[in-house]
Amino acid sequence: MIFEVTPSQTVGPYFAIGLPFDGQQQIVPEGTPGAIMISGSVYDGRGEVIPDHVVEFWQADGDGAFADLHGYGRRSTLAGFRGFGRSAEEDGDGVYRMLTVKPGAVPLSAGQEPGRPLQAPHIDVTVMARGMLHRVVTRIYFADEEQANAADPVLQSVPPERRHTLLAQPTADGYRFDIHLQGDDETVFFAV
């Protein structure tokens, strides 16, 4: 071996190069029936807003179908639905925003037999920020989906006293979901 293995490095000043793309904060186009805004802030362990972060969303549409471009499952028929969005913090206020639709319930695994429990409506989320060596992965569940949340096998695997960290709260135009990377209200993150 010519070169030795080097340790991971924190994200540096070139973090944003290559990340932005047109319409990245829109999983659905403006004017889509049932569109909602999900917004929130990302906080450090001291409870201070992190001014530069990227939050990525992956989700199903309202019928539980994905933007399956490769034929792996049932494809969404919602016009303009991407199933993916990225909110790169740009205004210095530490707030991310995503225009989307509330997802439908989905099977726990591809090809799941009928009659097995479905996962509650949720959005898979990745968070990256300055100073982090690795991304963290979490989920956004919806506080107003109590019955579905109570049956969700993934959410039920989280200790009851920590589940609130995964619940988006309704607002006038959608939902608010704050992400705490550390501290007393640390968001539950999943090992993937």
Secondary structure, 3 states (H helix, E strand, C coil): CCCCCCCCCCCCCCCCCCCCCCCCCECCCCCCCCEEEEEEEEECCCCCECCCEEEEEECCCCCCCECCCCCCCCECCCCCCCCEEEEECCCCCCEEEEEEECCCCEECCCCCCCCCCEECCEEEEEEEECCCCCCEEEEEEECCCHHHHHHCHHHHCCCHHHHHHHEEEECCCEEECCEECCCCCCCCCCCC
